[in-house]
Amino acid sequence: MHSYSNQGKKKKSLFQNNPDTRNQFPESADIPHEVVPQCVRVTAYSKKVLKELGKLVESKKGREALVKLLGETPKNAGNNLRLIVDMMLKVMEKQIQEPVLRAFERVMEDIIADINK
C-alpha cells in the first residue's frame, strides 16, 4: 500500500500560490493589455482562435476550405487538425514557449483569414 501524499515536499512552481485563472477571464481578450497578466491574455486569445475554428468547422464551406488548406485528403486534414487541437491544448495548459506560440497564432490567423475571404 503506497501513500502518494506530498506533505513535507516543497514543490517549486511558479504558479504554486496562484489560483487557476484559465476560466476566470473568458473575455479577457477585450481588456486592455496592461491590465491582464501575460499567461491569461495568451489563453484568452487562444480560446478566441478556437472559437473561430469551431465556427468554420460548423459551416460546409468552412469545412471544405479547412480540408483544402490542411491537406488534400480528409484523412490528412483530420491529422493536421488533430495536431492543431493538440497544440491549442498545450497552449491552454501553458506548456509552450512564447515564440512558438506566436508563430502558431499567426498560422491560425492566416488559416482563418484565408477561409473567411
N, C-alpha and C positions, 0 to 999 in steps of 0.2 A: 504494500500500500504506500504510494508516494503522495506526499503533500506538496503541492505546487505553490505554496504561499511565498510571496515576495517580501514578506516582512523582514525588516532589517537590511534589505538590499537597497542601496540608493540607486535609483535609475537616473542616468544623466540624459535628460531630454529637454530640448528647447521648449517643448510645449507642455512640460510636466504640470505646471500650475495653471495653464490656460484651459478654460472650458472649450468644448468643441464648438467652433464658431461657424462650421460649414452651413448649418441651416438657419443661423440667426439673421443673416442679411441676404435673403434671396434677391432683393432688388439693389444690392449694394453697387451694382454697375452704374446706377444713376446718381450715386452720391459723389460729390467732388472728391478727387483722388486723395487729397491730403488728409481727409477725414478717415479713410478706410485703411486698415493695415494691409500691407502688400499681399499676404497669402490669401486674405479674404477676397480682395479685388480679383486676383487671378482665378479663384474658384468661381466667383460670380460670372466673370467673363466666359469661362469655360461652359458654365451652365447655359448661358445665353447662346453660345455656339451650338451646344447640344440641342437646345430648343429649336433653333433654326433648322438643324439637320432633321430633327423629328418632323417638322412641318414639311420638309422636302420629301421625306420618305412616305408621308401620307398621300401626296399627290402623285398621280400616274406619271405626269410629265417629269416631276422631280425624281421619281424612282428611275425612269428611263435615263435621265441625264446622269444620275449617280452611277448607274451601271456603266454607261459610256465612259465617264470620267475615271472610274475606279478600276476598270478592267473590261475587256471586250465581252467576256462571258459572265453571266450572272454568278457563277461559282467564284471567279476571281474577284468580282465586285464584293461578294459576300465576305471573302477572306480579307480584303482590304478594309472593308467597313468594320470587320471584327478588330483589325489592328487599330483603327481609329478609335473605336469604342474603348479598347483596352488602354490606349494612350490617354483618353479622356478620364478613365477611372484612376489612372496613375496621377493625373493632374489633380483630380478631386482629393486624392489621398496625399497630395503634395509630395509625391515620391519622384519628383522630376526636377531637373535643374532648369533655372530660368532661361538660358539661351535656347535650349532645346524646346522649351515651352513656347517661347516667342516664335520660333521658326514654325512650329506646329500650328500655332494660332493663325499665322499668315497663310499657310497652306489651306487651312479650313476656310478662311475668309475668301480666298481665291475660288475655292470649290463652290461656296455659296453664291458668290458674285456671278460666276460663270453660269450657274443653273438659273439664277433669277433674271438673267438677261432677257 
